[in-house]
Amino acid sequence: MTTPPPRLPKPDVCLPNGSAELAMLDVYMPMMKSAAIISASRLGLFEALAGGPLAIVTLAAKIHASLEGTARLVDFLVSIAYLEEQDDCVANSASTQRWFTSAGQIDYTPGVLWTHAAWSMMGNLAEAVKAGMPEKTLWDNMLEQPELGPLFSSYMRAFSHDLGPDLLKHVPIADGHQRLLDLGGSHGLHSIRFCQRYPQLEALIVDLPTALADTATTIEQEQLSDRVRLRPGDVLHWDWGGQHDVVFYLSVAHNQSADDNRQVIAKIGETLRPGGFLVIHEYLHDETPSAFQAAFRLTLLYETGTRTYHYDDYTEWLTAAGFTAIERIDLDPLEKGSLILARR
């Protein structure tokens, strides 16, 4: 039996300090890395290998691609450690199998496909930098291209599998809590997860119609149609259906202006019953941002024209709305963001 070579960490082909020996490698290699991973996901190449190693000719036939094209793509994916050679076959690396196939822990293929859809928007980054705002926001693009809504929602669904355990761990649902309001709840998985854990809960999800396109089907599949309801609309329209015990405002604030967040949090305070609490998930603005934080802020510039906010901003808005016992929880890894819990 042939002993496979030890797995090496994936080489970083997009070093942030411009240290490549040839200057253009800092531009060319990240482009090719992204293009190769996106293309493999669009072709279903990683999923085709989820069941185990395949010969190149078999893999090419399975993804309905040319042998020559498949071989060249595979060569590059092996070189960046997304695939690995096993005798005369090729296989997913452990991390690829874990993150980009249905056989893994979480399938982030929807996120890769969203990156492909968002690529054209990135081309207008220079114009957004000049103007300080996008010429056309992500929400405008979704109105013109309705297929973008379900695609973005499927990406957020994948991330919810990462964030979900943290929410269940840190959000203290009490026996007396019965009504959950999920603002910007999109895919519905957070509401579904909490209703499954806490049988006394009922949930209302408020989000744009395009973001809720597949949510009813998911709720029905989980047999929760009698406990999880949908209300299509903008979270700024205040039609939230009365009083609630728990409110989720998860990954929404960075898509709103400071004034809108202040108004939303004030309105949440008005709708909470005594003893209720608000859960915010966000990427907080640090004075010295990491590369990821800086990249995310730049993404917001060209996608929505909004920004991330300091923890002090949230405490100011929450205190003005009558919230007390405000708690910050930084998640691990920090790229998952932070939770802010606030009680009335």
C-alpha positions in Angstrom: 0.0 0.0 0.0 1.3 3.4 -1.0 1.6 5.8 1.9 0.2 9.2 0.9 2.4 12.2 1.4 1.8 14.3 4.5 -0.7 17.1 4.0 0.8 20.5 3.8 -1.0 23.7 4.7 -2.4 25.6 1.7 0.1 28.1 0.4 -1.0 31.7 0.8 -1.0 33.1 -2.8 -2.4 36.4 -1.8 0.0 37.7 0.8 -1.0 41.1 2.0 2.5 42.7 2.1 3.4 42.6 -1.6 6.3 40.2 -1.0 6.2 38.3 -4.2 9.5 38.1 -6.1 7.7 39.3 -9.3 5.3 42.2 -8.6 2.5 41.1 -10.8 2.2 37.7 -8.9 0.4 39.6 -6.2 -2.3 40.5 -8.7 -2.2 37.5 -11.1 -2.1 34.6 -8.6 -5.0 35.7 -6.4 -7.1 36.2 -9.5 -6.3 32.7 -10.8 -6.9 31.2 -7.4 -10.3 32.7 -7.2 -11.1 31.9 -10.8 -10.1 28.3 -10.4 -12.1 27.7 -7.2 -15.2 29.4 -8.6 -14.9 27.4 -11.8 -14.5 24.2 -9.9 -17.6 25.0 -7.9 -19.6 26.0 -11.0 -18.6 22.7 -12.7 -19.4 20.6 -9.6 -15.8 19.3 -9.5 -15.4 19.2 -5.7 -18.8 17.6 -5.3 -17.9 15.0 -8.0 -15.0 14.0 -5.8 -17.0 13.9 -2.6 -17.4 10.2 -2.8 -13.7 9.5 -3.2 -10.7 9.8 -5.7 -11.3 9.6 -9.4 -9.1 9.3 -12.5 -8.9 12.5 -14.5 -10.8 11.0 -17.4 -13.6 9.8 -15.2 -13.8 13.2 -13.4 -13.9 15.0 -16.8 -16.8 12.8 -17.9 -18.6 13.3 -14.6 -18.5 17.1 -14.8 -19.2 17.2 -18.5 -15.9 18.9 -19.4 -13.1 18.3 -21.8 -10.2 16.1 -20.6 -7.6 18.8 -21.4 -9.5 21.5 -19.6 -10.1 19.3 -16.6 -6.5 18.3 -16.4 -5.3 21.9 -16.4 -7.7 23.0 -13.8 -6.9 20.0 -11.6 -3.1 20.7 -11.9 -3.6 24.2 -10.6 -6.0 23.1 -7.8 -3.4 20.5 -6.7 -0.7 23.2 -6.7 -2.7 25.3 -4.3 -3.6 22.3 -2.2 -7.4 22.3 -2.9 -6.9 18.8 -4.5 -4.3 16.2 -4.0 -3.0 13.4 -6.2 -3.5 9.8 -5.0 -1.7 7.3 -7.2 -3.3 7.7 -10.7 -6.3 9.6 -9.3 -7.2 13.0 -7.8 -9.1 13.7 -4.6 -10.3 16.6 -2.6 -8.0 17.8 0.2 -9.4 17.4 3.7 -10.3 21.0 3.9 -12.0 21.1 0.5 -14.0 18.0 1.4 -15.0 19.7 4.7 -16.0 23.1 3.3 -17.0 22.7 -0.3 -19.0 19.4 -0.6 -22.2 18.0 0.7 -20.2 15.3 2.5 -18.4 17.9 4.7 -19.2 19.8 7.8 -20.6 22.8 6.0 -21.0 23.2 2.2 -19.9 26.8 1.3 -20.4 26.2 -2.4 -23.3 28.8 -2.4 -20.8 31.4 -1.1 -18.4 30.6 -4.0 -21.3 30.9 -6.5 -22.3 34.2 -4.9 -18.7 35.4 -5.3 -19.1 34.6 -9.1 -22.3 36.6 -9.2 -20.8 39.5 -7.3 -17.7 39.6 -9.5 -19.2 42.1 -11.9 -20.0 44.5 -9.1 -16.4 44.4 -7.9 -15.4 45.7 -11.3 -17.0 49.1 -10.3 -14.9 49.4 -7.1 -12.8 52.3 -8.5 -16.0 54.3 -9.3 -17.3 53.6 -5.8 -14.1 54.8 -4.2 -14.3 58.0 -6.3 -17.9 58.7 -5.3 -17.8 57.3 -1.8 -20.8 55.1 -2.6 -21.9 52.6 -5.2 -23.5 53.7 -8.4 -26.0 50.9 -7.9 -26.5 49.1 -4.6 -26.8 45.3 -4.1 -30.5 45.7 -3.4 -31.0 47.6 -6.7 -29.2 44.8 -8.5 -31.4 42.2 -6.7 -34.5 44.0 -8.0 -33.2 43.9 -11.5 -31.9 40.4 -11.2 -34.4 38.5 -8.9 -32.2 35.3 -9.1 -29.6 37.1 -6.9 -31.9 37.1 -3.9 -32.2 33.3 -3.5 -28.5 32.9 -4.3 -27.4 35.4 -1.6 -29.9 33.7 0.8 -28.3 30.3 0.1 -24.9 31.8 1.0 -26.2 33.2 4.2 -27.8 29.8 4.9 -24.4 28.2 4.7 -23.0 30.8 7.1 -25.9 30.2 9.5 -24.5 26.6 10.1 -21.3 28.3 11.4 -23.1 30.9 13.4 -26.0 28.8 14.7 -24.1 26.9 17.4 -22.8 30.1 18.8 -26.3 31.6 19.0 -27.6 28.5 20.8 -24.7 28.7 23.2 -24.9 32.4 24.1 -28.6 33.3 23.7 -30.4 32.6 27.0 -34.0 31.7 26.1 -36.2 31.5 29.2 -39.3 29.4 29.7 -41.4 32.6 29.6 -40.1 33.7 26.2 -42.7 32.8 23.6 -42.4 35.2 20.7 -39.2 35.6 18.6 -38.8 38.4 16.0 -36.1 37.7 13.3 -35.4 40.9 11.4 -33.6 40.2 8.1 -34.0 36.5 8.8 -33.8 35.5 5.1 -33.3 31.7 5.0 -35.1 31.3 8.3 -32.7 28.8 9.8 -32.0 30.7 13.0 -35.7 30.9 13.8 -36.2 27.3 12.8 -33.2 26.2 15.0 -34.5 28.1 18.0 -38.1 26.8 17.6 -36.8 23.3 17.4 -34.8 23.8 20.6 -37.5 25.7 22.5 -41.0 24.2 21.9 -42.7 27.2 23.5 -41.3 29.7 20.9 -43.1 31.1 17.8 -41.2 33.2 15.3 -41.9 35.9 12.8 -39.3 36.5 10.1 -39.2 39.9 8.3 -37.1 40.4 5.2 -37.3 41.5 1.6 -39.5 39.3 -0.7 -36.5 38.2 -2.8 -34.7 37.0 0.3 -37.7 34.9 1.4 -38.2 33.2 -1.9 -37.3 29.7 -0.6 -37.9 30.2 3.1 -41.5 28.9 3.2 -40.5 25.7 1.7 -37.7 25.2 4.2 -40.1 25.9 7.1 -42.7 23.4 5.7 -40.0 20.8 5.3 -39.1 21.2 9.0 -42.9 20.9 9.9 -42.9 24.3 11.5 -45.4 26.2 9.4 -47.7 26.6 12.4 -45.0 28.3 14.5 -42.8 30.2 12.0 -44.4 32.9 9.9 -43.1 35.2 7.2 -43.7 38.9 6.7 -42.1 40.2 3.4 -41.0 43.8 3.6 -38.3 46.2 4.6 -37.3 46.0 8.3 -37.6 49.9 8.3 -41.3 49.8 7.8 -42.0 48.8 11.4 -44.8 46.3 10.6 -43.5 43.7 13.0 -46.7 42.3 14.5 -46.9 43.5 18.1 -44.9 42.6 21.2 -42.0 40.1 21.3 -39.8 38.5 23.9 -36.6 38.0 21.8 -35.5 40.0 18.7 -32.7 38.9 16.3 -30.9 41.6 14.4 -28.3 39.4 12.8 -25.8 40.7 10.2 -28.2 43.5 9.3 -26.8 46.6 10.9 -23.9 46.9 8.5 -26.4 47.2 5.7 -28.1 50.2 7.3 -27.1 53.8 8.0 -26.4 54.9 11.5 -29.7 56.8 11.7 -31.6 53.8 10.5 -29.9 51.6 13.0 -30.7 54.1 15.8 -34.4 54.1 14.7 -34.6 50.3 14.4 -33.1 49.7 17.8 -35.4 52.3 19.3 -38.4 50.5 17.7 -37.2 47.2 18.9 -37.1 48.6 22.4 -40.7 49.6 22.1 -41.8 46.1 20.9 -40.0 44.1 23.6 -41.9 42.8 26.5 -40.5 43.3 30.0 -37.6 40.8 30.5 -37.1 40.5 26.8 -33.7 41.0 25.0 -32.2 41.9 21.7 -29.4 39.8 20.0 -27.2 41.6 17.5 -24.6 39.9 15.3 -22.1 42.1 13.6 -18.6 42.8 12.5 -17.5 45.5 14.7 -15.3 48.4 13.6 -11.9 48.2 15.2 -9.5 51.1 15.0 -6.8 48.9 13.5 -8.8 46.5 11.3 -7.5 43.1 10.3 -7.2 42.3 6.6 -10.6 40.6 6.7 -12.3 43.6 8.5 -10.8 46.0 6.0 -11.8 43.9 3.1 -15.4 43.7 4.5 -15.6 47.4 4.9 -14.4 47.9 1.3 -17.0 45.4 0.1 -19.7 47.4 1.8 -18.5 50.6 0.0 -19.3 49.1 -3.4 -22.2 46.8 -2.5 -24.4 48.9 -0.2 -22.7 52.2 0.5 -22.9 51.5 4.2 -20.2 50.6 6.8 -19.5 48.8 10.0 -19.9 50.5 13.4 -18.0 50.7 16.7 -19.2 48.8 19.7 -19.6 52.3 21.4 -22.1 53.2 18.6 -24.2 50.2 19.5 -24.0 50.9 23.3 -25.1 54.5 22.6 -28.1 53.4 20.5 -29.1 50.7 22.9 -28.8 52.9 26.0 -30.9 55.6 24.3 -33.6 53.0 23.6 -33.7 52.0 27.3 -31.6 48.8 27.1 -29.5 47.7 30.1 -27.0 44.9 30.8 -25.4 45.2 27.4 -22.9 42.4 26.8 -20.3 41.9 24.0 -19.2 38.4 23.0 -16.4 38.1 20.4 -16.8 34.8 18.5 -14.0 32.4 17.7 -12.6 32.8 15.1 -13.1 36.5 15.1 -13.9 36.4 11.4 -17.3 35.1 12.5 -18.0 38.5 14.1 -19.4 39.4 17.5 -22.6 39.1 19.4 -24.2 42.0 21.4 -26.9 41.0 23.9 -29.0 43.7 25.5 -31.9 43.5 27.9 -34.8 45.8 28.6 
